[in-house]
Amino acid sequence: MADESTQAAVQWLNERLSDAPELTPELFDELRARQREQGLLHGDRPICSYLRPFLLPRARYREITEAAETIAQAMERLVARALEDDAVMSELGLTEKEIAFAGIDPGYSPLCVNSRLDAFLTETDFKFLEYNAESPAGLTDGVLSENVFYDLPHMKEFLQRFPHWRPQPHRQILPALLGAYREWSSKRGETKERPNIAIVDWKGVATENEFHVLKRIFEAEGYQTVIADPHDLRYENGRLAVGDFEIDILYKRVIIHEFLAKFDETHPVARAYAEGKVCIANSFRTKVAHKKASFSVLSDERFSHLFTREQLDCISRCIPWTRNVRRRRTIFENAEHDLIDLIKRKREEMVLKPNDDYGGHGVVLGAEVTDAEWDAHIARALEESFVVQQRVAVRKELMPEFTDVLRWEELLVDFDPFLFLNKAHGGIVRLSSSSLCNVSSGGGVTALLILEDEATDAQPD
């Protein structure tokens, strides 16, 4: 997937690292301490144990991000249709509560203020596996990873030698939130120049460290910000608040199905949202696209009429074959099959996923279980809400990883571009030795560095 100039850059960096006397156990202790100080943690675990960024050539980065923007627009069309067509909505597997909340107008036009497409890179291509339309984590992981190792001698030399661009997705979230807020508030004639922001999720979640980093970023730009648990909010006299802090923008990081499992339409957030008294990003409507079954609709020829020709071409290239697990007939590789029989026969090519979960929970790779175990998982999938997806052959990258010593590991790579109001910028790079490339499943992260062609005037996307 990397072009020759990128391969040469990787080789230079790896060779420089292989002969670096400064790489000592004491330095590695310091690098872990940096992560704890900055909050580059999942729970209390430092998550960047690597000594270099992941390198992507500009042309490949542009190809991936342009495809991500096209898929995001296809999701806009899918959600708009689902809100009008019960048959399409039924394909997505939302609960009655989720459908009711999705019907509430969020007050701004884009579906997602911030979203993320999770992609596996292959040796020659890439595939998007899921759309994180709800509350994408990892916005600050890249810049915090840079702070871990970019001041080390090998990286200083590398950055001077090779033309590059460093994406900054952590700088894009505030403008996106403000863009949604301005549209929302202009309809109400009450725009505040400096709206108050609340970052809302359960107290003690593993991603809580990121909230504190974002709070510092927002406050440095002059926007008062609090971090709050949904239990702490109150709604009185048309104002949503935590303590004495009145909320204009609620940056919702709590997952919708978890929120709705605990609360109903009487909760302060639900009441303020339904009455149009708070700008929530991402809104409850994003659940429609967030369901993994959205990829079933995108990739199923029965729904091709919902999308433009450009979107269908992109779906064909970038979305793996995906179906809701049901007893039906379907098309696979240009032939008609009984779906359940196909899943059983093609076990090693298939992956089962819960329709609405995260962190790799409940994901089963057919190649990693026995026939009997696979049959049991299929039976469960038929009883619950699952999708089946054709497995993607994932690229591996040789990475310098440290514990108390430097070691070289062949790791699976996933590059997940972020989108802000449907425009892509940067992404999170996750690496893992296991088939599940999730931080919550034990994986790690590193920085993303875009390598420029020397003849190209480097301009940020």
Secondary structure, DSSP 8 states (H G I E B T S, - for coil): ---HHHHHHHHHHHHHHHT-TT--HHHHHHHHHHHHHHT-EETTEE---BSS-EEEEHHHHHHHHHHHHHHHHHHHHHHHHHHH-HHHHHHHT--HHHHHHHTS--SSSSS-SEEEEEEEE-SS-EEEEEEE-S----TTHHHHHHHHHTTSHHHHHHHHHS-EE---GGGTHHHHHHHHHHHHHHTTT---SS--EEEE--TT-TTHHHHHHHHHHHHHTT--EEEE-GGGEEEETTEEEETTEE-SEEEE-S-HHHHHHH--TTSHHHHHHHTT-SEEES-GGGHHHHSTHHHHHHH-GGGGGGS-HHHHHHHHHHS--EEE--SSEEEETTEEEEHHHHHHHTGGGEEEEETT--TTTT-EEGGGS-HHHHHHHHHHHHHTTEEEEE-----EEEEEEESSSEEEEEEEEEEEEEEETTEEEEEEEEEESSS---GGGT-EEE-EEEE--TTS-----
